[in-house]
Amino acid sequence: MAANIKTQSNLLSYLCSCALLSLTPFVSYANDDEKDVIVVTAVSAEDMLKQQLGASIITSQDIENNPPVNDLSDIIRKQPGVNLTGNSSSGARGNNRQIDIRGMGPENTLILIDGKPVTSRNSVRYGWSGERDTRGDSNWVPVEQVERIEILRGPSAARYGSGAAGGVVNIITKKPTNSWNGSVSLYTAIAQHSKYGDTKRVNLNLSGPLIQDTLSFRLYGNLNKTDSDEYGINNSDSVAGREGVRNKDLNGSFIWTIADNQYLTFDAGYSRQGNIYTGDTQNSTTPVDNTIPNLAKSGSETNRMYRQNYSLSYDSYWDFGEAKLTFQYDKTNNTRLKEGLTGRVEGAISSDLEFTTSRLKNYYLNGETIIPIEKGLNQSLTFGFEWAKQELDDPASASQADALDLISKTDSRAKTEAHTTSLYLEDNIEPVYGTNIIPGLRFDYHSEFGANFSPSLNFSQQLGQYFKLKAGIARAFKAPNLYQSNNGYLLLSRGNGCPLTAETGSCYLVGNDDLDPEISVNKEMGIEYKYEAWQASLTYFRNDYKNKIIAGQTILDEITVGTTKYNVTQWENSGKAVIQGLEGNVRMPIHDNLAWSTNMTYMIESKDKATGNPLSIIPKFTINSTLDWKINDDLSAFINWTQYGRQKPKQYSTRRGETINDLEVGSYAQFAIGANYQIMKNWRINGGIANLLDKQIYREAKGASTYNEPGRFYYLTTTVSF
């Protein structure tokens, strides 16, 4: 099905296409005596996009100074425009919050590891409100193995294709080295209150040359455990605290230097994530009682995710530019206790306590050429292609199909697949010094949903010596996932999950292979100031969102099985939504060894135009402020303050039996302090106190009160290198 590109997107596509097609590729080749010289003088469009206002970077030093407790999302959430939330305004899945960029919801955040997509969460069943029982894909790389994290928001992220409408988080891992080195890190976080779970982590890595200047490798392993919160922490038998997490990781990377300008990299990894159950279900309606045989036990594992990944990358640098080719295969086995499929207790663990496994396989191929053009306009042209395929086998998702005669509505398939073929073209043009124009055009062809064009245009203009004006506009999209598009995927509601149009009876929600992709036109504009170590910026952003895929309100059919009436609905595209807000950054040196940095996000509006509800529950504003003090070459310290604005719940009911609760979460602050001390050349420790003032929030599963915020805890990391 060809994408329906409206007037605004057509115009943008035309402008970008004209800009690109008008370029004449004048390439300057080196002479015979210079064939081994790498001549890359221009900055690529991708690198230039990482300098736009909607981009930020977390360095390994940032992570060392303030290490996350378990998941990298703990530190990513402190960047502008980023929050942790569920994938809807329902409040379901409570404490399993994921990365949400600019209020677009976690499903519109694309996670990459070393530039390659990670989509293990797509193996987790998709519920009525768009929720999944998953922590997302930000926890596959151990904290100690991260070189940096790149966060791209809005127009800068559109180049990455489906799923990047909110933004992209690219986790860059540390690479093999040409000299032998290694380290052992031990981390512990101890909660002041025994009702919260402690964390213990050990990480080992070894890197060095197997053949000097030819073959090098890196190997690392990780064990990580965060205990669950105490059952009953929320003074309720049905509203659970945070479940625990067990992680095991083993990864290896090999780099073969074929020549001075050619490298072949092979990566392989195995990771396991298991939960420690504490009663949390989709809506926390199933109590825990360790004396009852047919209830899941507190402290047990009710779901496990196993991920294997293999990739082969070829990178080369020539006198005419740079060429890359990458292939990746990854497989995720999602094993968990069966979950109920019916309305009020959707997501609750079934009483038979049987495990079922869904299997997701991903194939990914990417090729890219970057050509700096030295004649005419100073520019760097990028040509690229991608091919991606997903295969999903989830028997539990189609388990209701055989119980209902939907002949024309379902084919009872547990297996489904889709592939996408993509071409993209982008350029970084510097017509005069201080002016950068970055046009781009991406074409995606989805095997089930046809063609989609994603044009983009970003711009940067130097204003005098210290100021820059930056702006961007891009059309981003998200193809329907394999649950939404599979006619064999069914959910059953006994009543409460039904649309408002279903006056009586139960309801089935059926997959739909005739959906349109979700579309977002993302815009941003702002100004940046730089003077020596002083930096400041202010950005306005707006996303106009349409075709969001929701559980349908339209009754397609009414059937009767025995004495029970069933209303049949399907996934459908809804109307429009708008998101707009402000992001700001300030960094200033107070003294030679003292620096203060602050970022803020203010949400002007986040609203579904049809229902009036927000797309996800996030704070009205967020402020992150840090004071860094470098006491001497070996000792540094920091204090951090984070202020979250009030969080308002959805205001309007969209499902039958849904109770609207006006409970808000008021504005609250958290403080943290820490220090980093290099005791000797090969021994470093850091420690600190998180949530210094012991601000605690208890989940009620009502209104916006959907998660627990743990109290004060103390952490310590020691790293010995060799």
N, C-alpha and C positions, 0 to 999 in steps of 0.2 A: 504494500500500500504506500503510495508516494506521499511524502510529508506535505502537509498543507502550509506553505510558507506565505504569510500575509504580507501586506504592502511594505511594512517597515523592514522586514527581513529581506524581501526581494530587493529593496533599494540598497540595503547594506551589502548584500551579496554582489549586486551589480558594481557598486563602488569598489569593493575589495577585488573583484575579478578584474576590473579595468586597471586598477593600480598594479596588480601583479602581471597581467598580460602585457602591459606597456613597458616592462623592464627588459632590457637587452642584456643577456648574460655575457659580459666581457670578462673573460678569465685570463689572468696572467700566469703563464707557465714559467717555471724556473729553467735555466739552461742546463745542459748535460752535467756540468760540474756541480750543480746544486740540487741534484735529484733527491738527496737524502735530507735536505733542509725542509723543515716544516714551516710553511708560510701561511699562517692564519692570522690576519690582521684585523678582521672585523668581529664584532660581538654578534653571536647568533640571535635570532628572534626569541628563542626560548630563554636564553640568558638575559636578554633585555626585558622580557616579561617578568622575570624574577626581581627586577628593579622597579616595577610599577608599585603604586600605592597599595594595591591589594595583595601584597606579598610580604612575608616575613620569614626569618630564619632563626632556628634554635640551634646553637652550637653545642659541641660535645662539652665545652667548658661550662655552658649554662646548665647542662644536665649533671655534670660533676658537682657543681655548687649546690644544686637543689634537686637531688634525684627523686624521681617519681616513686611512689610506694610500690606499685605493681605494674601498672599499665602506663604507656607513654601518653595516653590521653590526659593524665594528671598534670603534665606540664604543657601539653599542647593547648589545653583549655585556657591558659593564661595569655594567649595571643589575641590581638584585636579581632573582633568578629566571631570568636569561637566560644561555644558553650558545650556543655554536656546535657543531653536530653534524650527523651524517647522520640520515636518517629511519628508521633501524632500528638494531638492535644487531649487524648483520652486519659493519659496518666498511667496506662497499662505498662507492665514490665518494670515499673518503678525504679528500683536501684540499678538495673542494667542499662545505664545511660551510655550513649555513644557520642561521637564528635559531630556537632551540628555547627555548620558555618553559615553565618548571616541568616539564621532562622529558617533555612530551607529544609531542615530535617536530615538525619543521618544517612538516609538512603540516597541523598544527593551529595554526599561527601565521598569522593573516590580516594581510596587508600592505595598508595604505591610503595613498593619496597625496591629501592635502586631503580626507580623508573618503570617498574613492571607492576601491573595491576594485581591486587590481592582481593579476592571476592569470596572467601570462605563462608561469610555470613549468608551467601545466597543458597547454601545447603540447608538453612534453617527455615522451617515452615512459616509461611506468611499468614498473618491473622486478619480478622475483620477490620481492624483499625490501622493496618499497615505495620503492626508490631512484629518483631521476631524475638525469640528467646536467645539473645546473643549479646556479647559485649562488643561486637564489632571486630574489626581487623587491625586494631592498633596495638595488639599485644603479642604479635608473632616474633618481634625482634627484642631480645633482652636489652635492658637499659644501657648496660655497659658497652654494648657493641655498636652504638649509634655514633656516627661521625657528625651528622647534622640532620635536621628536619626542616624541610621546605614546606611552607603553607602558602598556597595560592588561592585567592578569593576572587569571585566575580569573573570579569572578562578575561583575566589572566589564565584562568583554569579551563576555559572552553576548548582549548587546543587538544585536550586529552579525551574528548569524545563522551560517550554515554556515561551518565552517573556523576559528572563533574559540574552540574548546574549550580551547586552551592560552592564547591571548591575542591581542592586537591591537597592531600597530605602525602608528601614524598619522604619516606624514611630512608636515608642514605647510610649504609653500613660501612664499617671500617674495612679497608682493603688489605690484602697481603703486602708484606714489606720485603725489602731486599736485604735486611739484616735480621738476625735472630732476636726475637723478644717475645715476652709473654707476660701474663699477669693473672693474679687470683684476687677476686673481690668478694668480700663478705658484707652483706647488708642486713640490718635488722631494724624494724620499726615496732616499738612497744607502746601500746595504748595505755594512757593513764587510767582509764576505766576498764575493768575486766570484761565488760559487756561488749566491747569492740574487739575485732580480730587483730592479732599481731601478724607481722610479716617477717619472713626469713628468706634470704636469697644468697646463693653462691654461684659465681660465674668464673669460668676459666677460659683462657684463650692462649693460643700459641701461633706465632707467625714467623716466617723466615724463608730463605731460599733453599729449595731442594737441589737446584743447579744454579750456581751463581750467575746473575744477570740473564737467566733464561727461564727458569721455572720457580715460582714462589707460591706459597700457600698460606692460608689462615684457617685455623680450626678453633671452634669455640663450643662450649657446653654451658648449660644453665639449668639450675633447679630453683624453683620459686614457689613459695606457699604463703598465701594469706588466709588466715582462719576466718570463718564466718562470724557474723555478729551473734550474740546470744539470742536464743529463741525467746520471744516475748519482750524484746527490747523496746517495742513501741506500745507496751501495755495493752497488747491485743493478741488474741489467739489466731487472728486471721490476717494481720498486716505484718509481714515479715521484715526483718532487717536485711542487711547486705549479705549475700551468699559469699562463700569463700572461693578461692581460685588456687588450683595447682597447675604449675607450668613445668614442662620438660622440653628442652631444646638442644639439638645437636646440628651444627651447620659447618660446612667446609667450603672453601673457595680456593681455586687454583688459577693463577695467571701465567700463561706461556707467552714470553716475549719472542715472537716469530722473527721480528726485525726491529730496528730502532723506532719504526713508526707503525708497527702492527702488533696487536695484542689479542690473545684468545683467552677468555675467562669462562671457567666452568664452576657453577655453584650447585650445591646439593644440600638439602636440609630436611630435617624431621622435627616436628613440634607436636606436642600434646597439651591440650588445655582441658582440665576437668574442673567441675564445680564442687563446692562443699555446700550441700543443700541446707537451707534454714527455713524452708516453708514458703519461699517466694514463688508465686505462680503469676500468670498473666494479670490477674486482678487481686491476687492474695486472698482468695476465698477458700482455700483448702488448708485447714489447720494441720499442725504436726503433733502427733501423739505416738511416741516410741513404743507404747504398749499395745497399739492396735495393729494387727497383722497386715491389713491391706492399705496402710498409709505409708508413704515414703518417709524414711527416718531422717531426722535432723542429723547432720554430719556425714551423710552418705553422698556418694556421687550419683546424680540423676542424669547428667549429660556429660559427654566427652567429645572433644573435637580433635581429630588426628589430621595433620596436614603434612604432605610430602611435596617437595618442590625441587625441580631440576631446571637449570637454564644454561645455555651456551651463548656467549656474546663475542662478537668480533668487532674490534675498534681499530680504525686505521686513520693515519694523518698523512696527507699528501701535499704536494705543492699547490694543487688546485683546491684543497679544502679537506673535509673530514667525512668519513663514511662509517656507518654503524649497521650491524645486523644482529638481532637478538631473537632467540627462540626460547620459550619457557613452557614447561608442562607442570601442572600442579594438580594434586588430588586431595580432596577433603572428605573424610568419613565422619559423619555427624551421628553419633550413637547416643540415644537418650531413651528414658522411659516414655512410653506412649503418653500422649497428651489428649485430653478430652477435646472433642470437636464441637461441643454444644455451647450455645449462647452465654449464659451467666458465668459458667465455669470454663469457658474457652481457655485452653492452655493449662488447665489443672491436670495433674498427673493421674492417669487412669488407675483404677483399683487393682487391675491384674498385674501391675508392676512388671510388665514385660518390656524389654528393650527392642527398639527398632533402629535401623541404620539407613540414612539417606547418603547417597554418594554423588559428589560433584566433581567433574573433571573439567579442567580448563586447558586450552591450547592457545598459545599467544605467539605471534610472529610479527616483528617490527623491523623495518629497514629505513634508514634515514641518511641523506647526504646534505652536508652544509657547505655551501660554496661562497666564499668571500669574493666580491667583485671589486676589482681595483681600478677599473676605468669607468669614467662617467660618474654617476652618483656613488658615494661610499655606501655599500650595503652588503648584507650577508643573506643569501637566499637558501631556504631549506625546502627540500623535497622529501616526502616520507610516505610510507604505506604501513598499514596494520591489517592483520587478520587474526580474529579471535573466535574461538568456539567454546561453548559451554554445553556440557551434557549432565543432566540431573536424573537420578533414579531415586525416587522417594515413595516406596510402597504405601506408607502411612497417609500420604497426602491424597491418595485416591481410594482409601479404604471404604469410603461411603458410597462409591460409585456403583458397586454391585448390589447395594441394598435398595437402590432406587432406579426405576425404569425411566431414564432420561433420554433414551434412544437418540434423539436428534441433538441433545445438549451435551452429551459426553461419550467418549469412546473408552472410558475406564483405563486410560493410560497412566502408569506410574512413571514412565520414562518420557522425557522431553529434551529437546536440544534446539540450539539456535546458533548461527554464526554471523559475524559481521565482517565485511571487507571495507577498508577505509583508505582514502588518499588524502593527503594534506599538503598544502603549499603555504609558506609564510616567509616574510621578509622583514629585515630590520634595515630601514633606509635612513641615512643621515644626509639630507640634501644640503644642509649647511651646518656648521658647528653649533651644537646645542639643541638641534632639532632632530628628534627620532620619530619616524612613522613606522608602525608595525602592523601591516595588513596581513590577514590570514584567511584561508578558506579550507574547510574540511568537508569531505564528502564521505558519508557512511551509507553502506547498503546492508540492511538487516534482512536475513533470510525469511523472516516472518512479517516484517513491517515496512519493507521497502526502503526507499531512498530518503536521506535527510542531509540537508546542507547546513553547515554551521560557519557562517562568515564572522569575522571579527576585525576590529580596527582599534588599535591602541596608539597613544600619542604622548610624547613628552617634549616639552619646550622650556628651554632655559630662559629665565626672566632675570636679567641682570646677573650679578655675581653669585648670589646666595639662594635664589628662589627658582623652583621649577614648577610648571603647570603640567599635570598629568591627567589623562582621561582615557576611557576605554568603553567600548560597547561590543557585545558578542551575543550570538544566539547559541544557547546550550540546550541539550536535550537528554532525556533518559528513556531508553527503550523499556517496554514492559518486561518484568522479570519472568522467570520460567514458571512460577506459580500462577501469576496473573494471566498468562497467555495459554496455559494448558487446559484444554477442555475437559480433561480427566481429573482436574483438581477441584475438590468439593469441600465446603465447610457447612456444618449443620448447626442451626440455632433452634432451640426449643421455643423461642419467642423473643427474648430480650435483645438478640442481635439483629432482629428483623428491621427493615427500613420502616419509616413512619407511614409509608403508603400501604403496608401490610397490616390490616386491621385485626385479623385473627390468624391463628395457626402458626406452624413452624416455618422455617425458611432454609432454603439451600442457596449457597453462594457458589456459582460455577465459574470456571475459568473462561476467558474470552480471547479468541485468536483474531478478533477484528478491532483491536484497540489502536489508538493513535499514541505515538510517543509523547511524553510530557515535554513541554517546551518552556524555556525561560529566556527572556531577553534581558541581559544583565548590563547595567550601566554604572559607571563611577566617574567621579571628577574630583580633583583636589589639588592642593598646593603643598609643596615640600620646601623646607628651609634647611640649609646646611652651612655651617661656618665652623671650620676646624672640628672639634669634638661635639659641637652643638648641633642638634638635629630636632626638627619638629615637622609634623604634617597633620593635615586635616582632610578627610575624604568623605564625600557624600556618595552613597550607593543606593541603587534602586533595581529591584528584580521584578519584572512583570511575568507572572507565571500563569500558564494555562494547561489544560488537558490533564490535570492531576488525576491519577487513577485511584478510584475509591470503590468501596463496596457499594454495589448499585442500589439505587432508590426505585428503579422501575421493576414492576412485577412482570416477568416474561411469560409465566405459566402458573397454573394452579392445578395440583394433582392431589389425589387422595390415596393413601396407602393404609388399608384397614379402615380405621375410623379417624385417622390423623390427616389433616389437611396440610399440604406443603406449598409454600409460595417459592417459586424459583426466580432467583435474581442472578446477575453476573457482574463481574468487574466492569466498570464503565468509566469513561472520561467525564470529569466534572467541569465546572466553569473556570473562572479566573481568580487569581490571587495577586496581591501586591505586597512587596516587602521593601521598606526603605529605612535608612538609618545613617548614622554618622560614626566614623572611626577616627581616632586621634592618637598621635604618638608625640612624646617629648623625651628627649635625652639631653642632659646637660652635665658638664663637669663642675662640681662644686669646689673641688680642690684637686691637686695633682693626683691624689690617691683616692678620691671620693667622687662617685658618679651617681646621679639619680635618673631613673628612667620610669616613665609612666605611659600606659596606653589605656584607652577607654573606647567603649562601644555604647552607642545610644540608639535604641530601636524606636524610630518615629512611628512605624506602622508595620504590622504583620497580620494580614487579614485575608481570609477566604471571602471573596466578594459574594458568593452564593449563601454561605452560612453565617458569615461574620466572625467565625472562629479563627484563632491563630493557627498557623501550620504546625507549630510545636510550642511547648511551654518553655520560654526562656526569660531571663531577667529583662526588665525595662532598660537597665543600663548595667554595665560592668566596668569597674576600674581596677587595673593592676598596676601597682607602684612598688618599685624596688630601689633600695639604697645599697650600693655596692662599695665596700671599703677595702682597698688593697693595702693592708697594714705594712707588709714588706714583701720581698720576693717569695717567701715561703708561706705566708699567712694572709688569708683574706676572710672577710665576713660580709653578711648581708642581712637586711631586714626587709620583709615583703608584706605589703598590705593589699588585700583584695576585697572590694566592696561590690556586692551583688544587689541590684535594685529589686523592687517587688516583682513577684511573678503572679500573673493573673491566669485563671483557668479559662476553659472554653465557656462561652455564654449561652450557646444554643444547642439543643438536643438534635441529633441526627439519626438516632436509632431508637426503636421502640423499647420502652422500659428503662431508658437511660435517665438517670437522676443527675440534674445539674446542681452542682454544689459551688457556692461562691467563695469557698475558702481560698484565700490568697496566702502566699509566703511573703512575709514582709522583708524589707531590705535588711541585709545583715553583712557583717564584715568578718574577715579572717586575717590573722597575722601569723607570720612565721619568721624565725631567726635561724641563722646557721653560720658555720665557719668551716673553712677548708685549710688544712695544715699539711704541708710537705715536711714530714718529720726528718726524712733523709732522702737521698737521691731516689731510692727505689721503694719508698714507703710513704703512702699518703693516707690521711684519714679526714673524713668530714662528718659533721653531725649537726643536729639542730632540733628545734621544736616546731612542729606544725600545729596550726590552730592554737596559737599561744594563749589566747584569752578563753579557750575552751567553749566556743560557741557550738552548740549542738542543735540539730534539727531532727525531729522525729516524724516518721512517715505516718500519714493517716489514710492514704489512698482515697482522698477526697479533694476535689478541686485541684489546686496546684500543688498540694502537699503530696508529692509522689515519690520522694526519695529521702534517705537518711543522710545527714551530714555528720560524720563522726567527730568526736571530741578531740582533746589535746593528745598528741602522741610524740614520742621522742625517737629519733632515728640516728643511726651511726653506720658509716661505711668505712671499711679499711681495705686498701688496695696495695698489694705487694707486687711489684713488677721486676722482671729479670731479663 
